[in-house]
């Protein structure tokens, strides 16, 4: 809304019977035609004219100028999570999933340009390696900069990882995946190999095998439309799984639509994320996802040919990568 409109609106509030043209002619010493041009928005008030009107009608200045400055501004109420350790990361992730899981009739949409972190919890070795790489690259935890090797994971971490896995399998989601889904994880393994960060070559091979196993599990989920693992023989109903395949580049967003509005979780200096309930930000991402959906292909429960081709290609890329792992280094 322009300064003209805001001022005229406030003048009207001071006296609903006020004739705006007459008021401007009186206080600004304008001709009738000059006053009409300002009322119609053809001519903007000068700062001196605005000041005269503000004083004449006892209008609070911030009701005019702050509104004008903020008209194109989004005020993010951001809760930035800076993770400093494995446990911090797991606890934050668990909190988000449990918060979302308690919302009635929550609709969750998730976009990702790499294999979503939640699926890494199907195989703890992948989570351990990812956090090792985040520690050595992003977080720069000096105590963790040593060669990577598998070792016994503390019970507390195992329990947290399992809670995250179970919570995500129970959560119904609509997800949008990119074609180059495994590139980042494979590149991290390659980087660790070239940098001499693996203590044992077999660990790199095991990570690739686990990545292939995740691929097989998700293939089955996409086929059935339900987040149920292949070894789960129980009658428990898991979350619904809608998977779309997109060729468009995307960021990692986690949008929750619920009865009271929206909540957006989005990566910021991955794996850290920020959370906001800001209406403008959430609506923007919601519309962006709607556009992304229109340009994507549904491959869960339908689109067998496209789905099989996609997951087979991922599996083959991992297998080809494994063959190139050096026998000694």
MOFENWO-V878903 format. One record per residue. N is the residue number from 1. RES is the residue in three letters. PHI is phi in whole degrees, -180 to 180 (* if undefined). Layout:
BEGIN
N:RES:PHI
N:RES:PHI
END
This chain:
BEGIN
1:UNK:*
2:UNK:-77
3:UNK:-61
4:UNK:-55
5:UNK:-63
6:UNK:-63
7:UNK:-64
8:UNK:-63
9:UNK:-65
10:UNK:-70
11:UNK:-63
12:UNK:-63
13:UNK:-63
14:UNK:-71
15:UNK:-162
16:UNK:-63
17:UNK:-92
18:UNK:-65
19:UNK:-86
20:UNK:-63
21:UNK:-63
22:UNK:-63
23:UNK:-64
24:UNK:-69
25:UNK:-61
26:UNK:-71
27:UNK:-85
28:UNK:-107
29:UNK:55
30:UNK:-105
31:UNK:-77
32:UNK:-61
33:UNK:-68
34:UNK:-65
35:UNK:-65
36:UNK:-59
37:UNK:-64
38:UNK:-77
39:UNK:-65
40:UNK:-82
41:UNK:82
42:UNK:-71
43:UNK:-121
44:UNK:-81
45:UNK:-65
46:UNK:-77
47:UNK:-62
48:UNK:-67
49:UNK:-66
50:UNK:-62
51:UNK:-63
52:UNK:-62
53:UNK:-68
54:UNK:-61
55:UNK:-72
56:UNK:-65
57:UNK:-109
58:UNK:52
59:UNK:-98
60:UNK:-67
61:UNK:-55
62:UNK:-67
63:UNK:-72
64:UNK:-103
65:UNK:-81
66:UNK:-67
67:UNK:-61
68:UNK:-67
69:UNK:-65
70:UNK:-90
71:UNK:-62
72:UNK:-112
73:UNK:-105
74:UNK:-106
75:UNK:-98
76:UNK:-79
77:UNK:-96
78:UNK:-103
79:UNK:-111
80:UNK:-87
81:UNK:-103
82:UNK:-101
83:UNK:-85
84:UNK:-112
85:UNK:-155
86:UNK:-56
87:UNK:-65
88:UNK:-58
89:UNK:-61
90:UNK:-64
91:UNK:-66
92:UNK:-65
93:UNK:-66
94:UNK:-61
95:UNK:-62
96:UNK:-61
97:UNK:-65
98:UNK:-69
99:UNK:-63
100:UNK:-66
101:UNK:-63
102:UNK:-85
103:UNK:-74
104:UNK:-71
105:UNK:54
106:UNK:-78
107:UNK:-110
108:UNK:-113
109:UNK:-119
110:UNK:-134
111:UNK:-111
112:UNK:-153
113:UNK:-101
114:UNK:-151
115:UNK:-56
116:UNK:-54
117:UNK:-53
118:UNK:-58
119:UNK:-77
120:UNK:-66
121:UNK:-73
122:UNK:-69
123:UNK:-137
124:UNK:-53
125:UNK:-61
126:UNK:-69
127:UNK:-64
128:UNK:-60
129:UNK:-68
130:UNK:-59
131:UNK:-69
132:UNK:-60
133:UNK:-69
134:UNK:-65
135:UNK:-63
136:UNK:-85
137:UNK:-111
138:UNK:-90
139:UNK:-76
140:UNK:55
141:UNK:-75
142:UNK:-61
143:UNK:-71
144:UNK:-100
145:UNK:-81
146:UNK:-149
147:UNK:-65
148:UNK:-78
149:UNK:-155
150:UNK:-74
151:UNK:-152
152:UNK:-61
153:UNK:-86
154:UNK:-55
155:UNK:-53
156:UNK:-62
157:UNK:-71
158:UNK:-62
159:UNK:-63
160:UNK:-64
161:UNK:-61
162:UNK:-67
163:UNK:-63
164:UNK:-65
165:UNK:-59
166:UNK:-64
167:UNK:-64
168:UNK:-74
169:UNK:-66
170:UNK:-82
171:UNK:-91
172:UNK:-76
173:UNK:-139
174:UNK:-111
175:UNK:-121
176:UNK:-121
177:UNK:-110
178:UNK:-92
179:UNK:-61
180:UNK:-94
181:UNK:-69
182:UNK:-98
183:UNK:-57
184:UNK:-64
185:UNK:-66
186:UNK:-64
187:UNK:-66
188:UNK:-67
189:UNK:-64
190:UNK:-62
191:UNK:-62
192:UNK:-64
193:UNK:-64
194:UNK:-68
195:UNK:-93
196:UNK:68
197:UNK:-88
198:UNK:-89
199:UNK:-78
200:UNK:-129
201:UNK:-59
202:UNK:-61
203:UNK:-67
204:UNK:-65
205:UNK:-65
206:UNK:-63
207:UNK:-61
208:UNK:-66
209:UNK:-62
210:UNK:-66
211:UNK:-65
212:UNK:-66
213:UNK:-67
214:UNK:-61
215:UNK:-57
216:UNK:-68
217:UNK:-64
218:UNK:-69
219:UNK:-58
220:UNK:-68
221:UNK:-62
222:UNK:-66
223:UNK:-66
224:UNK:-92
225:UNK:75
226:UNK:-141
227:UNK:-83
228:UNK:-117
229:UNK:-75
230:UNK:-64
231:UNK:-95
232:UNK:-89
233:UNK:-99
234:UNK:-75
235:UNK:-93
236:UNK:-64
237:UNK:-87
238:UNK:-92
239:UNK:-67
240:UNK:-74
241:UNK:-132
242:UNK:-107
243:UNK:-122
244:UNK:-113
245:UNK:-109
246:UNK:-128
247:UNK:-93
248:UNK:-81
249:UNK:-68
250:UNK:-149
251:UNK:-103
252:UNK:-100
253:UNK:-127
254:UNK:-132
255:UNK:-106
256:UNK:-112
257:UNK:-105
258:UNK:-138
259:UNK:-63
260:UNK:-96
261:UNK:142
262:UNK:-134
263:UNK:-136
264:UNK:-120
265:UNK:-116
266:UNK:-141
267:UNK:-67
268:UNK:-146
269:UNK:59
270:UNK:-43
271:UNK:-93
272:UNK:-68
273:UNK:-145
274:UNK:-119
275:UNK:-123
276:UNK:-146
277:UNK:-107
278:UNK:-55
279:UNK:-62
280:UNK:-63
281:UNK:-65
282:UNK:-66
283:UNK:-66
284:UNK:-62
285:UNK:-67
286:UNK:-61
287:UNK:-68
288:UNK:-63
289:UNK:-68
290:UNK:-62
291:UNK:-67
292:UNK:-62
293:UNK:-61
294:UNK:-66
295:UNK:-110
296:UNK:-118
297:UNK:-113
298:UNK:-74
299:UNK:-123
300:UNK:-97
301:UNK:67
302:UNK:-140
303:UNK:61
304:UNK:-54
305:UNK:-63
306:UNK:-66
307:UNK:-63
308:UNK:-61
309:UNK:-65
310:UNK:-64
311:UNK:-71
312:UNK:-66
313:UNK:-66
314:UNK:-61
315:UNK:-63
316:UNK:-68
317:UNK:-64
318:UNK:-67
319:UNK:-62
320:UNK:-64
321:UNK:-64
322:UNK:-61
323:UNK:-66
324:UNK:-91
325:UNK:-67
326:UNK:-63
327:UNK:-73
328:UNK:-152
329:UNK:-159
END
